[in-house]
């Protein structure tokens, strides 16, 4: 009889956000009179910017007329979008990335899950701890991670790089050499960023050791400090060791529209000269059929002057929330991190509470929902994540409730 | 140093449609005075139906207002769409498929490429020959296909099931037992269909032998005869052995909008009771973030009374083309197949020309582009595919030119 991919069976059953949803659902059912404020999930709340809405309507009209209808898109993305990306996200920052090194996709989640496919089955991966679960889970499914230890909640064949207050949330180079290094900065969940000098150290390490860095820059729009790089290609030598993943979700509110892209430089080759660019192009051509035309036009609109202005306003709105959370919790005596170059605020739980104890405490006492840090990895224990993606009113109300505790 | 997935390097370099594009480009450049008619690629030419355009505009407006904005979609698809699918595509045909057995995706190409992931790495696959290349290529990338023989253009570990005029384009059961069987009916590229009794034989075989059938029903909207099943779930016992893939591309013109779905029945389990439904749900949740809200609303509109009427008109338009091609070529003395329950017409090349010889002959003599059958597999040699997706004028002109040869 047919058999399944047994790697899937190794995945621990319960997913962080579904556990949270269940707990919140049970609490809300038992206390219908309480107003629960959700600052847990990283979904946005502001509507799409007007420039994007206008572009969508225009593109929809094109799809309704025979002369302007568009069928299958180019596998790698429309030239108009790839050119806008190359110019605004890279050339303007002094990075030499050409349009044909950009692969348009339906989002950074898919790209970050699929990218491992083009590497050898026995590649060793290194991840920050805490970490966005998709990097590890997609490698579990591919059979790269060994066995799961239910006590430590770690995989035997994954290299974990702790990021805690003790090391300023900057990972140290691992003791044994990985093949693939997943770095997400500004970071989810800690909200902290790497300076250009710190990222340059990682690029130098990867080139020296023959590793590939998968650089997830989904939160780059939230960077406020000058010495934080928006792209890994601002570092020298990144073209020979790094793939960068970008998203339209958090800057322009595309979580429900789905658009992202990967940069795979042509200079990125293995020891035999095999081009990762060619492999990723082959994967796109075989397993994907391009992002919708109308959504690619929406993405293009983000790079117009009006689009850029509107995106800056959205980011500013969320960062005002982040500042309110940071300041309010600091004043209340919490140790608080992140929230300056990212929409996430990361705090130490008070009185050595575990992350889940603090989750229950906040839910029961002040009806505020956040995300337990331990859900992102063992080094996230005793930490807690709040997001800046709520409405202003809810954010203020949640912080004021926590302060009153 | 890091290493790549070497299975990718086994893939033969040149892809069918890019070879065609190169040949046509070279011809057109050398003969700018000739009007070339393309009946090769399976892309549609009619614009999206008005009901779909209206639904898109409405959904875009919702995304522009805070009260109606939608962020992350449910991983498996919005309930409104899954309900419409369950009712119209299944309940109305007497198939018991519940909304939560339906997984909405960005199209049947992605699904047909990704579905192999949930099966064991050493699963044996069987495909019809000729065949849509994605089924085989996605398994090559996963390392399941052994070595490639450049002479026969076949893989050592793939079971090929020839479909030719000799067996009426109905595959015979393979001599050795496969784990996964890819069946696409109505078929691409032959354009021929299986009767309900013939498909029932396959369902019985799969249940008896412990195989899973991946049933690609992308062309079901083109079925005109009463005894051709639209869904494999019209056959008894299919719920324990079959996954069905569906597309909105060819019925409603969504090639540039991207929407499809997979049906994975809850009764489909391996010998240890592992549910394929649970594995596919896990894959969706980990590696995918849902189809865009606006596109799912567009899909819903296809099932409204106006949408259904407009889709019937589109299909009727293309089938008028198919009938003209069939009749015209028959009258000209060609052996012609397909084009009754599908938008593809499959013809025997005259005078034992190879598929590529006939391609060059048509291009040079009458400037008509089709697809060489051998590009779909060795049993496609001496066959040729024409599609019904052109405009009426181009279709008539192409057929009349071939008749005049």
HADDOCK unambig.tbl for C-alpha pairs under 7 A between the chains (distance, minus, plus):
assign (segid A and resid 1 and name CA) (segid B and resid 179 and name CA) 6.95 0.50 0.50
assign (segid A and resid 1 and name CA) (segid B and resid 209 and name CA) 6.76 0.50 0.50
assign (segid A and resid 1 and name CA) (segid B and resid 210 and name CA) 4.21 0.50 0.50
assign (segid A and resid 1 and name CA) (segid B and resid 211 and name CA) 6.28 0.50 0.50
assign (segid A and resid 1 and name CA) (segid B and resid 271 and name CA) 6.81 0.50 0.50
assign (segid A and resid 2 and name CA) (segid B and resid 179 and name CA) 4.87 0.50 0.50
assign (segid A and resid 2 and name CA) (segid B and resid 210 and name CA) 5.92 0.50 0.50
assign (segid A and resid 2 and name CA) (segid B and resid 211 and name CA) 5.61 0.50 0.50
assign (segid A and resid 2 and name CA) (segid B and resid 270 and name CA) 6.62 0.50 0.50
assign (segid A and resid 3 and name CA) (segid B and resid 119 and name CA) 6.03 0.50 0.50
assign (segid A and resid 3 and name CA) (segid B and resid 120 and name CA) 5.46 0.50 0.50
assign (segid A and resid 3 and name CA) (segid B and resid 270 and name CA) 6.23 0.50 0.50
assign (segid A and resid 4 and name CA) (segid B and resid 118 and name CA) 5.78 0.50 0.50
assign (segid A and resid 4 and name CA) (segid B and resid 119 and name CA) 4.02 0.50 0.50
assign (segid A and resid 4 and name CA) (segid B and resid 120 and name CA) 4.70 0.50 0.50
assign (segid A and resid 5 and name CA) (segid B and resid 117 and name CA) 6.97 0.50 0.50
assign (segid A and resid 5 and name CA) (segid B and resid 118 and name CA) 5.04 0.50 0.50
assign (segid A and resid 5 and name CA) (segid B and resid 119 and name CA) 4.45 0.50 0.50
assign (segid A and resid 5 and name CA) (segid B and resid 120 and name CA) 4.11 0.50 0.50
assign (segid A and resid 5 and name CA) (segid B and resid 121 and name CA) 6.70 0.50 0.50
assign (segid A and resid 6 and name CA) (segid B and resid 120 and name CA) 6.80 0.50 0.50
assign (segid A and resid 8 and name CA) (segid B and resid 279 and name CA) 6.89 0.50 0.50
assign (segid A and resid 43 and name CA) (segid B and resid 71 and name CA) 6.23 0.50 0.50
assign (segid A and resid 43 and name CA) (segid B and resid 72 and name CA) 6.61 0.50 0.50
assign (segid A and resid 44 and name CA) (segid B and resid 71 and name CA) 6.42 0.50 0.50
assign (segid A and resid 46 and name CA) (segid B and resid 66 and name CA) 5.82 0.50 0.50
assign (segid A and resid 47 and name CA) (segid B and resid 63 and name CA) 5.78 0.50 0.50
assign (segid A and resid 47 and name CA) (segid B and resid 64 and name CA) 5.01 0.50 0.50
assign (segid A and resid 47 and name CA) (segid B and resid 65 and name CA) 5.38 0.50 0.50
assign (segid A and resid 47 and name CA) (segid B and resid 66 and name CA) 4.94 0.50 0.50
assign (segid A and resid 47 and name CA) (segid B and resid 69 and name CA) 5.39 0.50 0.50
assign (segid A and resid 48 and name CA) (segid B and resid 63 and name CA) 5.95 0.50 0.50
assign (segid A and resid 48 and name CA) (segid B and resid 64 and name CA) 5.11 0.50 0.50
assign (segid A and resid 49 and name CA) (segid B and resid 64 and name CA) 6.90 0.50 0.50
assign (segid A and resid 50 and name CA) (segid B and resid 64 and name CA) 6.88 0.50 0.50
assign (segid A and resid 53 and name CA) (segid B and resid 60 and name CA) 6.51 0.50 0.50
assign (segid A and resid 53 and name CA) (segid B and resid 64 and name CA) 6.21 0.50 0.50
assign (segid A and resid 56 and name CA) (segid B and resid 60 and name CA) 6.92 0.50 0.50
assign (segid A and resid 57 and name CA) (segid B and resid 57 and name CA) 6.17 0.50 0.50
assign (segid A and resid 60 and name CA) (segid B and resid 53 and name CA) 6.52 0.50 0.50
assign (segid A and resid 60 and name CA) (segid B and resid 56 and name CA) 6.92 0.50 0.50
assign (segid A and resid 63 and name CA) (segid B and resid 47 and name CA) 5.79 0.50 0.50
assign (segid A and resid 63 and name CA) (segid B and resid 48 and name CA) 5.96 0.50 0.50
assign (segid A and resid 64 and name CA) (segid B and resid 47 and name CA) 5.02 0.50 0.50
assign (segid A and resid 64 and name CA) (segid B and resid 48 and name CA) 5.11 0.50 0.50
assign (segid A and resid 64 and name CA) (segid B and resid 49 and name CA) 6.88 0.50 0.50
assign (segid A and resid 64 and name CA) (segid B and resid 50 and name CA) 6.87 0.50 0.50
assign (segid A and resid 64 and name CA) (segid B and resid 53 and name CA) 6.20 0.50 0.50
assign (segid A and resid 65 and name CA) (segid B and resid 47 and name CA) 5.38 0.50 0.50
assign (segid A and resid 66 and name CA) (segid B and resid 46 and name CA) 5.83 0.50 0.50
assign (segid A and resid 66 and name CA) (segid B and resid 47 and name CA) 4.95 0.50 0.50
assign (segid A and resid 69 and name CA) (segid B and resid 47 and name CA) 5.40 0.50 0.50
assign (segid A and resid 70 and name CA) (segid B and resid 256 and name CA) 5.88 0.50 0.50
assign (segid A and resid 71 and name CA) (segid B and resid 43 and name CA) 6.23 0.50 0.50
assign (segid A and resid 71 and name CA) (segid B and resid 44 and name CA) 6.44 0.50 0.50
assign (segid A and resid 71 and name CA) (segid B and resid 255 and name CA) 4.98 0.50 0.50
assign (segid A and resid 71 and name CA) (segid B and resid 256 and name CA) 4.23 0.50 0.50
assign (segid A and resid 72 and name CA) (segid B and resid 43 and name CA) 6.61 0.50 0.50
assign (segid A and resid 72 and name CA) (segid B and resid 255 and name CA) 5.11 0.50 0.50
assign (segid A and resid 72 and name CA) (segid B and resid 256 and name CA) 4.73 0.50 0.50
assign (segid A and resid 73 and name CA) (segid B and resid 256 and name CA) 6.00 0.50 0.50
assign (segid A and resid 109 and name CA) (segid B and resid 287 and name CA) 6.44 0.50 0.50
assign (segid A and resid 109 and name CA) (segid B and resid 288 and name CA) 6.52 0.50 0.50
assign (segid A and resid 109 and name CA) (segid B and resid 289 and name CA) 6.87 0.50 0.50
assign (segid A and resid 110 and name CA) (segid B and resid 287 and name CA) 5.09 0.50 0.50
assign (segid A and resid 110 and name CA) (segid B and resid 288 and name CA) 5.20 0.50 0.50
assign (segid A and resid 113 and name CA) (segid B and resid 287 and name CA) 5.23 0.50 0.50
assign (segid A and resid 117 and name CA) (segid B and resid 5 and name CA) 6.99 0.50 0.50
assign (segid A and resid 118 and name CA) (segid B and resid 4 and name CA) 5.77 0.50 0.50
assign (segid A and resid 118 and name CA) (segid B and resid 5 and name CA) 5.05 0.50 0.50
assign (segid A and resid 119 and name CA) (segid B and resid 3 and name CA) 6.02 0.50 0.50
assign (segid A and resid 119 and name CA) (segid B and resid 4 and name CA) 4.00 0.50 0.50
assign (segid A and resid 119 and name CA) (segid B and resid 5 and name CA) 4.46 0.50 0.50
assign (segid A and resid 120 and name CA) (segid B and resid 3 and name CA) 5.46 0.50 0.50
assign (segid A and resid 120 and name CA) (segid B and resid 4 and name CA) 4.70 0.50 0.50
assign (segid A and resid 120 and name CA) (segid B and resid 5 and name CA) 4.12 0.50 0.50
assign (segid A and resid 120 and name CA) (segid B and resid 6 and name CA) 6.80 0.50 0.50
assign (segid A and resid 121 and name CA) (segid B and resid 5 and name CA) 6.69 0.50 0.50
assign (segid A and resid 134 and name CA) (segid B and resid 286 and name CA) 6.03 0.50 0.50
assign (segid A and resid 179 and name CA) (segid B and resid 1 and name CA) 6.95 0.50 0.50
assign (segid A and resid 179 and name CA) (segid B and resid 2 and name CA) 4.86 0.50 0.50
assign (segid A and resid 209 and name CA) (segid B and resid 1 and name CA) 6.76 0.50 0.50
assign (segid A and resid 210 and name CA) (segid B and resid 1 and name CA) 4.22 0.50 0.50
assign (segid A and resid 210 and name CA) (segid B and resid 2 and name CA) 5.93 0.50 0.50
assign (segid A and resid 211 and name CA) (segid B and resid 1 and name CA) 6.29 0.50 0.50
assign (segid A and resid 211 and name CA) (segid B and resid 2 and name CA) 5.62 0.50 0.50
assign (segid A and resid 255 and name CA) (segid B and resid 71 and name CA) 4.99 0.50 0.50
assign (segid A and resid 255 and name CA) (segid B and resid 72 and name CA) 5.10 0.50 0.50
assign (segid A and resid 256 and name CA) (segid B and resid 70 and name CA) 5.87 0.50 0.50
assign (segid A and resid 256 and name CA) (segid B and resid 71 and name CA) 4.22 0.50 0.50
assign (segid A and resid 256 and name CA) (segid B and resid 72 and name CA) 4.72 0.50 0.50
assign (segid A and resid 256 and name CA) (segid B and resid 73 and name CA) 6.00 0.50 0.50
assign (segid A and resid 256 and name CA) (segid B and resid 292 and name CA) 5.54 0.50 0.50
assign (segid A and resid 256 and name CA) (segid B and resid 293 and name CA) 5.92 0.50 0.50
assign (segid A and resid 257 and name CA) (segid B and resid 292 and name CA) 4.67 0.50 0.50
assign (segid A and resid 257 and name CA) (segid B and resid 293 and name CA) 6.57 0.50 0.50
assign (segid A and resid 258 and name CA) (segid B and resid 292 and name CA) 5.98 0.50 0.50
assign (segid A and resid 270 and name CA) (segid B and resid 2 and name CA) 6.60 0.50 0.50
assign (segid A and resid 270 and name CA) (segid B and resid 3 and name CA) 6.23 0.50 0.50
assign (segid A and resid 271 and name CA) (segid B and resid 1 and name CA) 6.83 0.50 0.50
assign (segid A and resid 279 and name CA) (segid B and resid 8 and name CA) 6.89 0.50 0.50
assign (segid A and resid 286 and name CA) (segid B and resid 134 and name CA) 6.03 0.50 0.50
assign (segid A and resid 287 and name CA) (segid B and resid 109 and name CA) 6.45 0.50 0.50
assign (segid A and resid 287 and name CA) (segid B and resid 110 and name CA) 5.09 0.50 0.50
assign (segid A and resid 287 and name CA) (segid B and resid 113 and name CA) 5.23 0.50 0.50
assign (segid A and resid 288 and name CA) (segid B and resid 109 and name CA) 6.51 0.50 0.50
assign (segid A and resid 288 and name CA) (segid B and resid 110 and name CA) 5.20 0.50 0.50
assign (segid A and resid 289 and name CA) (segid B and resid 109 and name CA) 6.86 0.50 0.50
assign (segid A and resid 292 and name CA) (segid B and resid 256 and name CA) 5.54 0.50 0.50
assign (segid A and resid 292 and name CA) (segid B and resid 257 and name CA) 4.68 0.50 0.50
assign (segid A and resid 292 and name CA) (segid B and resid 258 and name CA) 5.97 0.50 0.50
assign (segid A and resid 293 and name CA) (segid B and resid 256 and name CA) 5.94 0.50 0.50
assign (segid A and resid 293 and name CA) (segid B and resid 257 and name CA) 6.58 0.50 0.50
